[in-house]
């Protein structure tokens, strides 16, 4: 019998994106998942694919896991050029 071990802690892991408070039951999420959650709650104006997740510790690529116990306050940075008037 094969046993799958989940080494992700479970509980309530709070985090903020652009000042909006969230909670997640898992300790680790992909940066792209955090951006998607933020978009669902209107914490950023555009689609998640147009933003980079910047934590207090560092910037995350979309396919990188973020440990919410270690880094949990984020801002979103547009990764596309913004029009100038």
N, C-alpha and C positions, 0 to 999 in steps of 0.2 A: 504494500500500500504506500502510495506517495503522499506525503504531507506537504502542503504548501504553507510556508511560513510568511506571514505578513509582518514585516518589521516596522510598519508605519503605526505610530502611536495613535490612539483614538481618544477623543474627548471633545472639548470645546476649545478651538484654537482661534482666538480673535485676530483680526487684521483690519487695516484701513487702506483704502485706495482713494487718493485725492480727498481725504478728510471724511469719507463715508465709512462707517463701521460695518464689518461683516463678521460672521463666525462660520467656521467650517469644522466638521467632525473629524477630518483627517489632518495629520500634522504636515503632510507634504502634498503640494499641488503643482502641476505644471504652470509656468508663468502664463501660458496661453489660457489656461483654465481660470486663473485669477482675473485676467483681462476680460474674459467672457462673463464672469460673475459681476464684475464692475459694470460692464455695459448693461446687463440685465437690470441693474438698479440705478441706471442713469448717472453713474459716477464719472462718466466721460462722454463727450459728445459724438465721437465717430465710432466706426467699426473697430473691434479689437485688433484686427490685422494691421491697422494703421498706427499702432502704438507700441512703445517699448516700456517694459515694466522696470522702474527704478526703485530699488529698496534703499534702506538706510545703509546697508553694507555694500551693495553693488547693483549693477544692471544685469538683468536676466534675459537670455534669449528665449523665444517662445517655447522651445522644446526642453528647457531646463527645469528641473524640480526645484521648488522653493521650500525650505524648511521653515514653516510658520512659527516654530518655537525659537528660531534664531533671527529671523528677519520678518517683520510683520507690519511695517509702515511703508507704504508705497505711493509714488506718484506715477502718472503716465506721461510719457514724452512722445509727441508725434514723430513718426519716422518718415514722414513725407514732407516735402516742401510746402510751406504755407503761402498762400497768395498775399502779395503786398499791394496795397492800394496805390 
